[in-house]
Amino acid sequence: MTPDDIRTRIRAALPDADVSVRDTTGGGDHFDATVVSAAFAGKGPVERHRLVYAALSDAMAGPTAPIHALALTTATPEEYQRK
Amino acid sequence: MTDELRKRIGDTIARGRVMLFMKGNPAMPQCGFSAAVVGILKQTGVPFDSYNILADQELREGLKEYSSWPTFPQLYVDGKLVGGADIVRDLHAKGELQQILTAHS
């Protein structure tokens, strides 16, 4: 799994999303992602994470899933501007 | 998922008001993310219970489906999923975690 694979999947589910992904260990299984999308507006952190996890479900499910860890930061464009 | 497993998961979540499903146990976490959440919970001083999902493969896979959440740790308060390591860390940094842990007792 590469950061680009992850980015592509997230963008397929959230087309407006600004996605940056980093492979934190270089091993292709631990990642750090920041996702900025208007789809997060009015949603709590659990719902936001679920939206992203759903986009990656095939890569995160089961004991042999290619993604072992995904540290996730989510924001709406407005929240991101304020940072 | 069988009804039996679903019930067992619900019962396990209900074992404690603040319930952490983690890899390993608080004295010896088997993963950095689980260790981080244990550390934060200890800082809050709020008592919590934990369940070692590494010792229960059936519950481990079932809970992912039950909660639509593919990773561990998972922190529940009053039966409701608060989040995993990122969210717990974020809530703690924003000073909101303490209130979530103690609010509805």
N, CA and C atoms of all chains as a GROMACS GRO file, in nm:
protein
  564
    1MET      N    1   0.085  -0.121   0.000
    1MET     CA    2   0.000   0.000   0.000
    1MET      C    3   0.089   0.125   0.000
    2THR      N    4   0.056   0.219  -0.086
    2THR     CA    5   0.133   0.344  -0.089
    2THR      C    6   0.043   0.460  -0.046
    3PRO      N    7   0.103   0.572  -0.005
    3PRO     CA    8   0.022   0.689   0.029
    3PRO      C    9  -0.072   0.728  -0.085
    4ASP      N   10  -0.027   0.711  -0.210
    4ASP     CA   11  -0.112   0.744  -0.325
    4ASP      C   12  -0.235   0.654  -0.334
    5ASP      N   13  -0.218   0.523  -0.304
    5ASP     CA   14  -0.332   0.431  -0.304
    5ASP      C   15  -0.438   0.479  -0.205
    6ILE      N   16  -0.390   0.518  -0.088
    6ILE     CA   17  -0.482   0.561   0.018
    6ILE      C   18  -0.552   0.690  -0.022
    7ARG      N   19  -0.475   0.781  -0.077
    7ARG     CA   20  -0.529   0.909  -0.120
    7ARG      C   21  -0.638   0.888  -0.226
    8THR      N   22  -0.610   0.801  -0.322
    8THR     CA   23  -0.705   0.773  -0.430
    8THR      C   24  -0.836   0.717  -0.375
    9ARG      N   25  -0.825   0.626  -0.280
    9ARG     CA   26  -0.947   0.565  -0.222
    9ARG      C   27  -1.030   0.667  -0.145
   10ILE      N   28  -0.961   0.750  -0.068
   10ILE     CA   29  -1.034   0.850   0.010
   10ILE      C   30  -1.102   0.950  -0.083
   11ARG      N   31  -1.032   0.987  -0.191
   11ARG     CA   32  -1.089   1.084  -0.286
   11ARG      C   33  -1.206   1.023  -0.364
   12ALA      N   34  -1.205   0.891  -0.381
   12ALA     CA   35  -1.316   0.826  -0.450
   12ALA      C   36  -1.444   0.836  -0.366
   13ALA      N   37  -1.427   0.831  -0.233
   13ALA     CA   38  -1.543   0.839  -0.144
   13ALA      C   39  -1.580   0.984  -0.111
   14LEU      N   40  -1.480   1.070  -0.102
   14LEU     CA   41  -1.502   1.211  -0.068
   14LEU      C   42  -1.435   1.296  -0.177
   15PRO      N   43  -1.505   1.316  -0.289
   15PRO     CA   44  -1.440   1.377  -0.406
   15PRO      C   45  -1.385   1.518  -0.381
   16ASP      N   46  -1.443   1.590  -0.285
   16ASP     CA   47  -1.395   1.727  -0.263
   16ASP      C   48  -1.273   1.731  -0.170
   17ALA      N   49  -1.235   1.615  -0.119
   17ALA     CA   50  -1.136   1.614  -0.010
   17ALA      C   51  -0.996   1.653  -0.054
   18ASP      N   52  -0.932   1.727   0.035
   18ASP     CA   53  -0.790   1.756   0.022
   18ASP      C   54  -0.723   1.655   0.114
   19VAL      N   55  -0.642   1.567   0.057
   19VAL     CA   56  -0.589   1.455   0.134
   19VAL      C   57  -0.437   1.457   0.130
   20SER      N   58  -0.374   1.452   0.246
   20SER     CA   59  -0.229   1.429   0.245
   20SER      C   60  -0.199   1.307   0.330
   21VAL      N   61  -0.117   1.219   0.277
   21VAL     CA   62  -0.088   1.092   0.344
   21VAL      C   63   0.064   1.074   0.351
   22ARG      N   64   0.108   1.026   0.466
   22ARG     CA   65   0.250   1.003   0.485
   22ARG      C   66   0.269   0.859   0.535
   23ASP      N   67   0.366   0.791   0.480
   23ASP     CA   68   0.402   0.657   0.529
   23ASP      C   69   0.499   0.681   0.645
   24THR      N   70   0.452   0.652   0.766
   24THR     CA   71   0.530   0.696   0.884
   24THR      C   72   0.653   0.610   0.911
   25THR      N   73   0.653   0.486   0.864
   25THR     CA   74   0.768   0.400   0.892
   25THR      C   75   0.844   0.362   0.765
   26GLY      N   76   0.787   0.392   0.648
   26GLY     CA   77   0.848   0.351   0.522
   26GLY      C   78   0.819   0.206   0.487
   27GLY      N   79   0.736   0.141   0.570
   27GLY     CA   80   0.709  -0.001   0.549
   27GLY      C   81   0.582  -0.030   0.471
   28GLY      N   82   0.509   0.076   0.434
   28GLY     CA   83   0.387   0.057   0.356
   28GLY      C   84   0.270   0.003   0.437
   29ASP      N   85   0.275   0.016   0.571
   29ASP     CA   86   0.161  -0.033   0.651
   29ASP      C   87   0.119   0.061   0.766
   30HIS      N   88   0.203   0.158   0.798
   30HIS     CA   89   0.166   0.258   0.901
   30HIS      C   90   0.160   0.396   0.834
   31PHE      N   91   0.044   0.461   0.846
   31PHE     CA   92   0.025   0.587   0.776
   31PHE      C   93  -0.032   0.695   0.867
   32ASP      N   94  -0.010   0.816   0.820
   32ASP     CA   95  -0.060   0.934   0.887
   32ASP      C   96  -0.134   1.014   0.779
   33ALA      N   97  -0.261   1.044   0.800
   33ALA     CA   98  -0.336   1.114   0.696
   33ALA      C   99  -0.411   1.234   0.752
   34THR      N  100  -0.412   1.340   0.674
   34THR     CA  101  -0.495   1.456   0.705
   34THR      C  102  -0.596   1.470   0.592
   35VAL      N  103  -0.723   1.476   0.629
   35VAL     CA  104  -0.830   1.483   0.529
   35VAL      C  105  -0.914   1.607   0.557
   36VAL      N  106  -0.924   1.693   0.456
   36VAL     CA  107  -1.004   1.814   0.470
   36VAL      C  108  -1.119   1.805   0.371
   37SER      N  109  -1.241   1.805   0.423
   37SER     CA  110  -1.357   1.789   0.335
   37SER      C  111  -1.480   1.857   0.395
   38ALA      N  112  -1.561   1.914   0.308
   38ALA     CA  113  -1.686   1.975   0.354
   38ALA      C  114  -1.784   1.869   0.404
   39ALA      N  115  -1.761   1.743   0.365
   39ALA     CA  116  -1.850   1.635   0.409
   39ALA      C  117  -1.846   1.616   0.561
   40PHE      N  118  -1.745   1.670   0.627
   40PHE     CA  119  -1.732   1.652   0.773
   40PHE      C  120  -1.817   1.753   0.852
   41ALA      N  121  -1.869   1.853   0.783
   41ALA     CA  122  -1.943   1.959   0.852
   41ALA      C  123  -2.060   1.899   0.931
   42GLY      N  124  -2.074   1.942   1.053
   42GLY     CA  125  -2.184   1.896   1.138
   42GLY      C  126  -2.168   1.756   1.192
   43LYS      N  127  -2.052   1.693   1.166
   43LYS     CA  128  -2.030   1.557   1.215
   43LYS      C  129  -1.926   1.557   1.326
   44GLY      N  130  -1.945   1.466   1.421
   44GLY     CA  131  -1.850   1.451   1.530
   44GLY      C  132  -1.730   1.370   1.485
   45PRO      N  133  -1.628   1.361   1.571
   45PRO     CA  134  -1.505   1.292   1.532
   45PRO      C  135  -1.526   1.144   1.496
   46VAL      N  136  -1.615   1.075   1.566
   46VAL     CA  137  -1.635   0.933   1.538
   46VAL      C  138  -1.695   0.914   1.398
   47GLU      N  139  -1.796   0.994   1.365
   47GLU     CA  140  -1.858   0.985   1.232
   47GLU      C  141  -1.759   1.020   1.121
   48ARG      N  142  -1.676   1.120   1.146
   48ARG     CA  143  -1.576   1.161   1.046
   48ARG      C  144  -1.477   1.047   1.019
   49HIS      N  145  -1.428   0.988   1.127
   49HIS     CA  146  -1.334   0.877   1.108
   49HIS      C  147  -1.401   0.761   1.034
   50ARG      N  148  -1.529   0.736   1.068
   50ARG     CA  149  -1.600   0.625   1.002
   50ARG      C  150  -1.610   0.647   0.851
   51LEU      N  151  -1.632   0.772   0.810
   51LEU     CA  152  -1.640   0.802   0.666
   51LEU      C  153  -1.509   0.764   0.596
   52VAL      N  154  -1.398   0.798   0.660
   52VAL     CA  155  -1.268   0.768   0.599
   52VAL      C  156  -1.240   0.617   0.605
   53TYR      N  157  -1.269   0.556   0.719
   53TYR     CA  158  -1.247   0.411   0.732
   53TYR      C  159  -1.330   0.334   0.629
   54ALA      N  160  -1.453   0.382   0.604
   54ALA     CA  161  -1.539   0.313   0.508
   54ALA      C  162  -1.476   0.315   0.369
   55ALA      N  163  -1.410   0.427   0.336
   55ALA     CA  164  -1.345   0.438   0.205
   55ALA      C  165  -1.229   0.339   0.192
   56LEU      N  166  -1.175   0.296   0.306
   56LEU     CA  167  -1.057   0.209   0.307
   56LEU      C  168  -1.090   0.071   0.361
   57SER      N  169  -1.221   0.038   0.368
   57SER     CA  170  -1.261  -0.082   0.442
   57SER      C  171  -1.189  -0.208   0.395
   58ASP      N  172  -1.174  -0.224   0.263
   58ASP     CA  173  -1.110  -0.347   0.215
   58ASP      C  174  -0.963  -0.355   0.255
   59ALA      N  175  -0.902  -0.240   0.276
   59ALA     CA  176  -0.759  -0.239   0.311
   59ALA      C  177  -0.734  -0.242   0.462
   60MET      N  178  -0.843  -0.231   0.540
   60MET     CA  179  -0.826  -0.227   0.685
   60MET      C  180  -0.890  -0.345   0.756
   61ALA      N  181  -0.969  -0.426   0.682
   61ALA     CA  182  -1.043  -0.534   0.747
   61ALA      C  183  -0.961  -0.663   0.754
   62GLY      N  184  -0.981  -0.736   0.859
   62GLY     CA  185  -0.921  -0.870   0.869
   62GLY      C  186  -0.777  -0.868   0.916
   63PRO      N  187  -0.731  -0.985   0.960
   63PRO     CA  188  -0.597  -0.996   1.019
   63PRO      C  189  -0.484  -0.971   0.918
   64THR      N  190  -0.513  -0.984   0.787
   64THR     CA  191  -0.406  -0.966   0.690
   64THR      C  192  -0.419  -0.833   0.615
   65ALA      N  193  -0.496  -0.740   0.672
   65ALA     CA  194  -0.518  -0.611   0.607
   65ALA      C  195  -0.384  -0.539   0.585
   66PRO      N  196  -0.368  -0.479   0.465
   66PRO     CA  197  -0.241  -0.412   0.437
   66PRO      C  198  -0.215  -0.288   0.525
   67ILE      N  199  -0.322  -0.222   0.568
   67ILE     CA  200  -0.302  -0.106   0.655
   67ILE      C  201  -0.309  -0.151   0.801
   68HIS      N  202  -0.199  -0.138   0.872
   68HIS     CA  203  -0.197  -0.177   1.014
   68HIS      C  204  -0.237  -0.062   1.104
   69ALA      N  205  -0.198   0.058   1.065
   69ALA     CA  206  -0.229   0.173   1.148
   69ALA      C  207  -0.248   0.295   1.060
   70LEU      N  208  -0.348   0.375   1.094
   70LEU     CA  209  -0.375   0.497   1.020
   70LEU      C  210  -0.409   0.606   1.121
   71ALA      N  211  -0.315   0.695   1.143
   71ALA     CA  212  -0.342   0.810   1.230
   71ALA      C  213  -0.413   0.914   1.144
   72LEU      N  214  -0.527   0.961   1.193
   72LEU     CA  215  -0.616   1.041   1.110
   72LEU      C  216  -0.646   1.176   1.174
   73THR      N  217  -0.631   1.280   1.094
   73THR     CA  218  -0.674   1.414   1.134
   73THR      C  219  -0.779   1.458   1.034
   74THR      N  220  -0.894   1.503   1.082
   74THR     CA  221  -1.001   1.545   0.991
   74THR      C  222  -1.038   1.690   1.021
   75ALA      N  223  -1.074   1.761   0.916
   75ALA     CA  224  -1.119   1.899   0.933
   75ALA      C  225  -1.209   1.937   0.816
   76THR      N  226  -1.298   2.033   0.840
   76THR     CA  227  -1.371   2.094   0.729
   76THR      C  228  -1.279   2.204   0.675
   77PRO      N  229  -1.303   2.252   0.552
   77PRO     CA  230  -1.218   2.360   0.497
   77PRO      C  231  -1.214   2.480   0.592
   78GLU      N  232  -1.327   2.512   0.654
   78GLU     CA  233  -1.332   2.626   0.747
   78GLU      C  234  -1.242   2.602   0.868
   79GLU      N  235  -1.253   2.482   0.927
   79GLU     CA  236  -1.170   2.449   1.043
   79GLU      C  237  -1.022   2.452   1.006
   80TYR      N  238  -0.992   2.407   0.885
   80TYR     CA  239  -0.853   2.400   0.841
   80TYR      C  240  -0.795   2.540   0.825
   81GLN      N  241  -0.876   2.632   0.773
   81GLN     CA  242  -0.834   2.772   0.756
   81GLN      C  243  -0.797   2.835   0.890
   82ARG      N  244  -0.876   2.800   0.991
   82ARG     CA  245  -0.856   2.862   1.124
   82ARG      C  246  -0.728   2.817   1.192
   83LYS      N  247  -0.673   2.705   1.146
   83LYS     CA  248  -0.555   2.650   1.213
   83LYS      C  249  -0.430   2.735   1.189
   84MET      N  250  -2.258  -1.160   1.161
   84MET     CA  251  -2.229  -1.184   1.303
   84MET      C  252  -2.347  -1.254   1.370
   85THR      N  253  -2.319  -1.353   1.455
   85THR     CA  254  -2.428  -1.424   1.523
   85THR      C  255  -2.487  -1.336   1.633
   86ASP      N  256  -2.613  -1.362   1.667
   86ASP     CA  257  -2.677  -1.288   1.776
   86ASP      C  258  -2.602  -1.308   1.906
   87GLU      N  259  -2.550  -1.431   1.920
   87GLU     CA  260  -2.477  -1.464   2.043
   87GLU      C  261  -2.352  -1.376   2.058
   88LEU      N  262  -2.278  -1.361   1.948
   88LEU     CA  263  -2.158  -1.278   1.953
   88LEU      C  264  -2.194  -1.131   1.975
   89ARG      N  265  -2.299  -1.086   1.907
   89ARG     CA  266  -2.343  -0.948   1.924
   89ARG      C  267  -2.377  -0.920   2.071
   90LYS      N  268  -2.445  -1.016   2.134
   90LYS     CA  269  -2.482  -0.999   2.274
   90LYS      C  270  -2.357  -0.999   2.363
   91ARG      N  271  -2.264  -1.088   2.331
   91ARG     CA  272  -2.142  -1.096   2.411
   91ARG      C  273  -2.063  -0.964   2.402
   92ILE      N  274  -2.061  -0.906   2.282
   92ILE     CA  275  -1.991  -0.779   2.264
   92ILE      C  276  -2.060  -0.669   2.346
   93GLY      N  277  -2.192  -0.663   2.335
   93GLY     CA  278  -2.268  -0.563   2.412
   93GLY      C  279  -2.244  -0.578   2.561
   94ASP      N  280  -2.246  -0.702   2.607
   94ASP     CA  281  -2.224  -0.727   2.751
   94ASP      C  282  -2.082  -0.687   2.792
   95THR      N  283  -1.987  -0.710   2.705
   95THR     CA  284  -1.848  -0.677   2.739
   95THR      C  285  -1.828  -0.526   2.744
   96ILE      N  286  -1.889  -0.455   2.650
   96ILE     CA  287  -1.881  -0.308   2.652
   96ILE      C  288  -1.944  -0.254   2.781
   97ALA      N  289  -2.050  -0.321   2.826
   97ALA     CA  290  -2.122  -0.274   2.945
   97ALA      C  291  -2.053  -0.311   3.076
   98ARG      N  292  -1.941  -0.378   3.067
   98ARG     CA  293  -1.872  -0.419   3.191
   98ARG      C  294  -1.824  -0.301   3.275
   99GLY      N  295  -1.793  -0.192   3.206
   99GLY     CA  296  -1.743  -0.075   3.280
   99GLY      C  297  -1.800   0.052   3.220
  100ARG      N  298  -1.815   0.155   3.301
  100ARG     CA  299  -1.861   0.285   3.249
  100ARG      C  300  -1.762   0.338   3.147
  101VAL      N  301  -1.633   0.330   3.185
  101VAL     CA  302  -1.526   0.369   3.093
  101VAL      C  303  -1.453   0.241   3.058
  102MET      N  304  -1.469   0.198   2.933
  102MET     CA  305  -1.422   0.066   2.892
  102MET      C  306  -1.327   0.080   2.774
  103LEU      N  307  -1.205   0.030   2.791
  103LEU     CA  308  -1.105   0.041   2.685
  103LEU      C  309  -1.075  -0.097   2.627
  104PHE      N  310  -1.100  -0.112   2.498
  104PHE     CA  311  -1.060  -0.234   2.426
  104PHE      C  312  -0.923  -0.207   2.365
  105MET      N  313  -0.827  -0.286   2.407
  105MET     CA  314  -0.688  -0.254   2.372
  105MET      C  315  -0.608  -0.380   2.341
  106LYS      N  316  -0.486  -0.356   2.291
  106LYS     CA  317  -0.393  -0.467   2.270
  106LYS      C  318  -0.306  -0.476   2.394
  107GLY      N  319  -0.318  -0.589   2.464
  107GLY     CA  320  -0.248  -0.605   2.591
  107GLY      C  321  -0.332  -0.555   2.706
  108ASN      N  322  -0.268  -0.523   2.817
  108ASN     CA  323  -0.340  -0.470   2.931
  108ASN      C  324  -0.271  -0.342   2.979
  109PRO      N  325  -0.339  -0.266   3.068
  109PRO     CA  326  -0.281  -0.136   3.105
  109PRO      C  327  -0.139  -0.147   3.162
  110ALA      N  328  -0.109  -0.256   3.230
  110ALA     CA  329   0.025  -0.272   3.286
  110ALA      C  330   0.127  -0.304   3.178
  111MET      N  331   0.081  -0.370   3.071
  111MET     CA  332   0.173  -0.407   2.963
  111MET      C  333   0.105  -0.398   2.827
  112PRO      N  334   0.087  -0.275   2.777
  112PRO     CA  335   0.024  -0.259   2.646
  112PRO      C  336   0.113  -0.318   2.537
  113GLN      N  337   0.050  -0.378   2.434
  113GLN     CA  338   0.126  -0.444   2.328
  113GLN      C  339   0.130  -0.360   2.201
  114CYS      N  340   0.098  -0.234   2.212
  114CYS     CA  341   0.096  -0.148   2.093
  114CYS      C  342   0.106  -0.003   2.140
  115GLY      N  343   0.175   0.078   2.063
  115GLY     CA  344   0.199   0.217   2.103
  115GLY      C  345   0.072   0.299   2.116
  116PHE      N  346  -0.028   0.270   2.030
  116PHE     CA  347  -0.152   0.347   2.035
  116PHE      C  348  -0.232   0.312   2.161
  117SER      N  349  -0.232   0.183   2.194
  117SER     CA  350  -0.300   0.142   2.318
  117SER      C  351  -0.228   0.202   2.439
  118ALA      N  352  -0.096   0.201   2.436
  118ALA     CA  353  -0.018   0.257   2.546
  118ALA      C  354  -0.048   0.406   2.563
  119ALA      N  355  -0.063   0.477   2.451
  119ALA     CA  356  -0.089   0.620   2.457
  119ALA      C  357  -0.223   0.649   2.525
  120VAL      N  358  -0.325   0.570   2.489
  120VAL     CA  359  -0.457   0.593   2.548
  120VAL      C  360  -0.456   0.558   2.698
  121VAL      N  361  -0.390   0.450   2.734
  121VAL     CA  362  -0.378   0.414   2.876
  121VAL      C  363  -0.312   0.529   2.952
  122GLY      N  364  -0.206   0.584   2.895
  122GLY     CA  365  -0.133   0.695   2.960
  122GLY      C  366  -0.224   0.816   2.982
  123ILE      N  367  -0.304   0.848   2.880
  123ILE     CA  368  -0.394   0.964   2.890
  123ILE      C  369  -0.503   0.938   2.994
  124LEU      N  370  -0.561   0.816   2.992
  124LEU     CA  371  -0.666   0.785   3.089
  124LEU      C  372  -0.611   0.792   3.231
  125LYS      N  373  -0.489   0.744   3.250
  125LYS     CA  374  -0.429   0.750   3.384
  125LYS      C  375  -0.411   0.896   3.428
  126GLN      N  376  -0.373   0.982   3.333
  126GLN     CA  377  -0.358   1.124   3.365
  126GLN      C  378  -0.488   1.187   3.412
  127THR      N  379  -0.600   1.142   3.355
  127THR     CA  380  -0.728   1.202   3.393
  127THR      C  381  -0.769   1.158   3.533
  128GLY      N  382  -0.715   1.045   3.579
  128GLY     CA  383  -0.749   0.995   3.712
  128GLY      C  384  -0.884   0.925   3.718
  129VAL      N  385  -0.954   0.917   3.603
  129VAL     CA  386  -1.084   0.850   3.601
  129VAL      C  387  -1.060   0.699   3.592
  130PRO      N  388  -1.123   0.622   3.681
  130PRO     CA  389  -1.103   0.476   3.675
  130PRO      C  390  -1.160   0.418   3.545
  131PHE      N  391  -1.092   0.318   3.492
  131PHE     CA  392  -1.140   0.256   3.370
  131PHE      C  393  -1.116   0.106   3.373
  132ASP      N  394  -1.196   0.034   3.295
  132ASP     CA  395  -1.176  -0.110   3.279
  132ASP      C  396  -1.120  -0.133   3.140
  133SER      N  397  -1.056  -0.248   3.121
  133SER     CA  398  -1.001  -0.275   2.989
  133SER      C  399  -1.024  -0.420   2.950
  134TYR      N  400  -1.012  -0.445   2.821
  134TYR     CA  401  -1.028  -0.579   2.767
  134TYR      C  402  -0.918  -0.601   2.665
  135ASN      N  403  -0.845  -0.711   2.680
  135ASN     CA  404  -0.735  -0.742   2.590
  135ASN      C  405  -0.787  -0.817   2.466
  136ILE      N  406  -0.800  -0.746   2.355
  136ILE     CA  407  -0.857  -0.808   2.234
  136ILE      C  408  -0.760  -0.907   2.169
  137LEU      N  409  -0.634  -0.900   2.205
  137LEU     CA  410  -0.537  -0.996   2.149
  137LEU      C  411  -0.566  -1.138   2.200
  138ALA      N  412  -0.632  -1.148   2.314
  138ALA     CA  413  -0.661  -1.278   2.372
  138ALA      C  414  -0.798  -1.332   2.332
  139ASP      N  415  -0.867  -1.262   2.241
  139ASP     CA  416  -1.002  -1.301   2.205
  139ASP      C  417  -1.028  -1.264   2.059
  140GLN      N  418  -0.983  -1.350   1.969
  140GLN     CA  419  -0.989  -1.322   1.826
  140GLN      C  420  -1.132  -1.302   1.776
  141GLU      N  421  -1.226  -1.379   1.832
  141GLU     CA  422  -1.364  -1.369   1.788
  141GLU      C  423  -1.422  -1.232   1.823
  142LEU      N  424  -1.398  -1.189   1.946
  142LEU     CA  425  -1.450  -1.058   1.987
  142LEU      C  426  -1.377  -0.946   1.914
  143ARG      N  427  -1.248  -0.965   1.891
  143ARG     CA  428  -1.169  -0.864   1.820
  143ARG      C  429  -1.228  -0.833   1.682
  144GLU      N  430  -1.254  -0.938   1.604
  144GLU     CA  431  -1.309  -0.917   1.470
  144GLU      C  432  -1.455  -0.873   1.476
  145GLY      N  433  -1.529  -0.928   1.572
  145GLY     CA  434  -1.671  -0.893   1.586
  145GLY      C  435  -1.689  -0.746   1.624
  146LEU      N  436  -1.604  -0.697   1.712
  146LEU     CA  437  -1.619  -0.559   1.760
  146LEU      C  438  -1.594  -0.458   1.648
  147LYS      N  439  -1.504  -0.493   1.556
  147LYS     CA  440  -1.478  -0.404   1.442
  147LYS      C  441  -1.606  -0.384   1.361
  148GLU      N  442  -1.678  -0.495   1.340
  148GLU     CA  443  -1.802  -0.488   1.263
  148GLU      C  444  -1.912  -0.420   1.344
  149TYR      N  445  -1.920  -0.455   1.471
  149TYR     CA  446  -2.022  -0.402   1.562
  149TYR      C  447  -2.019  -0.250   1.566
  150SER      N  448  -1.897  -0.196   1.568
  150SER     CA  449  -1.882  -0.052   1.588
  150SER      C  450  -1.846   0.023   1.459
  151SER      N  451  -1.838  -0.049   1.345
  151SER     CA  452  -1.788   0.011   1.220
  151SER      C  453  -1.659   0.087   1.245
  152TRP      N  454  -1.567   0.019   1.310
  152TRP     CA  455  -1.440   0.083   1.347
  152TRP      C  456  -1.331  -0.023   1.333
  153PRO      N  457  -1.238  -0.005   1.238
  153PRO     CA  458  -1.149  -0.117   1.203
  153PRO      C  459  -1.024  -0.132   1.289
  154THR      N  460  -1.002  -0.042   1.384
  154THR     CA  461  -0.874  -0.046   1.456
  154THR      C  462  -0.894  -0.045   1.608
  155PHE      N  463  -0.787  -0.077   1.678
  155PHE     CA  464  -0.782  -0.068   1.825
  155PHE      C  465  -0.665   0.020   1.864
  156PRO      N  466  -0.674   0.086   1.978
  156PRO     CA  467  -0.776   0.077   2.082
  156PRO      C  468  -0.910   0.142   2.044
  157GLN      N  469  -1.013   0.103   2.118
  157GLN     CA  470  -1.144   0.167   2.110
  157GLN      C  471  -1.189   0.199   2.252
  158LEU      N  472  -1.225   0.324   2.274
  158LEU     CA  473  -1.269   0.367   2.407
  158LEU      C  474  -1.420   0.392   2.409
  159TYR      N  475  -1.486   0.327   2.503
  159TYR     CA  476  -1.631   0.344   2.519
  159TYR      C  477  -1.661   0.409   2.654
  160VAL      N  478  -1.757   0.502   2.654
  160VAL     CA  479  -1.805   0.560   2.779
  160VAL      C  480  -1.957   0.543   2.781
  161ASP      N  481  -2.007   0.482   2.885
  161ASP     CA  482  -2.151   0.454   2.895
  161ASP      C  483  -2.202   0.383   2.769
  162GLY      N  484  -2.123   0.289   2.719
  162GLY     CA  485  -2.165   0.208   2.605
  162GLY      C  486  -2.149   0.273   2.469
  163LYS      N  487  -2.102   0.398   2.468
  163LYS     CA  488  -2.091   0.471   2.341
  163LYS      C  489  -1.945   0.487   2.302
  164LEU      N  490  -1.916   0.466   2.173
  164LEU     CA  491  -1.779   0.478   2.125
  164LEU      C  492  -1.735   0.625   2.126
  165VAL      N  493  -1.630   0.653   2.200
  165VAL     CA  494  -1.573   0.788   2.204
  165VAL      C  495  -1.470   0.803   2.091
  166GLY      N  496  -1.396   0.696   2.063
  166GLY     CA  497  -1.300   0.700   1.954
  166GLY      C  498  -1.181   0.611   1.978
  167GLY      N  499  -1.085   0.622   1.888
  167GLY     CA  500  -0.959   0.551   1.901
  167GLY      C  501  -0.850   0.646   1.950
  168ALA      N  502  -0.726   0.609   1.926
  168ALA     CA  503  -0.615   0.686   1.982
  168ALA      C  504  -0.612   0.832   1.935
  169ASP      N  505  -0.637   0.856   1.805
  169ASP     CA  506  -0.631   0.994   1.754
  169ASP      C  507  -0.731   1.083   1.825
  170ILE      N  508  -0.855   1.032   1.833
  170ILE     CA  509  -0.964   1.114   1.888
  170ILE      C  510  -0.942   1.137   2.037
  171VAL      N  511  -0.902   1.031   2.108
  171VAL     CA  512  -0.878   1.046   2.252
  171VAL      C  513  -0.766   1.149   2.276
  172ARG      N  514  -0.662   1.141   2.196
  172ARG     CA  515  -0.549   1.234   2.210
  172ARG      C  516  -0.595   1.377   2.181
  173ASP      N  517  -0.676   1.390   2.077
  173ASP     CA  518  -0.725   1.521   2.036
  173ASP      C  519  -0.818   1.582   2.143
  174LEU      N  520  -0.910   1.499   2.195
  174LEU     CA  521  -1.002   1.547   2.299
  174LEU      C  522  -0.924   1.587   2.423
  175HIS      N  523  -0.822   1.510   2.456
  175HIS     CA  524  -0.739   1.539   2.572
  175HIS      C  525  -0.666   1.672   2.552
  176ALA      N  526  -0.611   1.692   2.432
  176ALA     CA  527  -0.537   1.816   2.402
  176ALA      C  528  -0.629   1.937   2.409
  177LYS      N  529  -0.756   1.918   2.369
  177LYS     CA  530  -0.851   2.030   2.371
  177LYS      C  531  -0.915   2.049   2.510
  178GLY      N  532  -0.878   1.961   2.604
  178GLY     CA  533  -0.932   1.972   2.739
  178GLY      C  534  -1.076   1.923   2.752
  179GLU      N  535  -1.122   1.844   2.655
  179GLU     CA  536  -1.263   1.800   2.657
  179GLU      C  537  -1.282   1.658   2.709
  180LEU      N  538  -1.171   1.586   2.721
  180LEU     CA  539  -1.183   1.443   2.756
  180LEU      C  540  -1.238   1.421   2.897
  181GLN      N  541  -1.185   1.498   2.991
  181GLN     CA  542  -1.226   1.483   3.131
  181GLN      C  543  -1.378   1.491   3.145
  182GLN      N  544  -1.436   1.588   3.075
  182GLN     CA  545  -1.581   1.608   3.083
  182GLN      C  546  -1.656   1.489   3.022
  183ILE      N  547  -1.605   1.439   2.910
  183ILE     CA  548  -1.669   1.324   2.846
  183ILE      C  549  -1.664   1.201   2.937
  184LEU      N  550  -1.552   1.186   3.007
  184LEU     CA  551  -1.535   1.069   3.093
  184LEU      C  552  -1.621   1.076   3.219
  185THR      N  553  -1.650   1.196   3.263
  185THR     CA  554  -1.720   1.210   3.392
  185THR      C  555  -1.863   1.261   3.378
  186ALA      N  556  -1.901   1.308   3.257
  186ALA     CA  557  -2.028   1.379   3.239
  186ALA      C  558  -2.152   1.303   3.285
  187HIS      N  559  -2.183   1.193   3.215
  187HIS     CA  560  -2.313   1.131   3.239
  187HIS      C  561  -2.304   1.012   3.333
  188SER      N  562  -2.265   1.032   3.454
  188SER     CA  563  -2.261   0.920   3.549
  188SER      C  564  -2.390   0.918   3.629
   0.00000   0.00000   0.00000
